[in-house]
Amino acid sequence: QRLEHRTCFHLTDNKAEADAILKVDQGATRPETGVSKTNVGMTLATPDGGFLWEGSHTGVEFSHSGVDDAVRHDLFHLAGDACPGYKRQSPMQNKDK
């Protein structure tokens, strides 16, 4: 729900109603000294498979895998590219809202 309030996206579980389909791919988590890094890639396509948008980001977190950070980053960039009037902001701003 928060995604719908912050962007122009309207989410559905029904592919027949969807204007586009977002595919999310998570890479392996790489634990490093004190942090974990995970790459997340997203591809947005039309229901018939036509390419619309692609993005990826490596999330870094101290207590988790970094997936939340990466997904948030990718979604903010997708919203900036897809939603008229959307103001891109740092994924860390308003993280807890």
C-alpha positions, 0 to 999 in steps of 0.5 A, a space after each residue: 500500500 505504501 508503494 501506491 501512496 508514494 508512486 503512480 503504481 497500482 498493484 494487482 495480483 491478477 496478471 489479466 488486469 496488469 499493464 506491466 509485470 515486475 520481475 525481481 531477481 535476487 543474487 547471492 548474499 555476500 557477507 563481508 566484514 560487518 555488512 552483507 551485500 545482495 544484488 537485486 535486479 528488476 525488469 518491468 515488461 508488458 504482459 506479452 513480454 515487451 521490455 519497458 524498464 530495467 534496474 539493479 542495485 547492490 544493497 548493503 546492510 549491517 544486520 540483514 542481507 541488504 535486499 530491502 535496501 536494494 529493492 527500495 533503491 530500484 523502486 525509487 528509480 523506477 518511480 522516477 522514470 515512470 511516474 509524472 511529477 514524482 520527485 526522486 529521493 534517497 531510498 534512506 529518506 523516510 525509510 520508517 514511514 
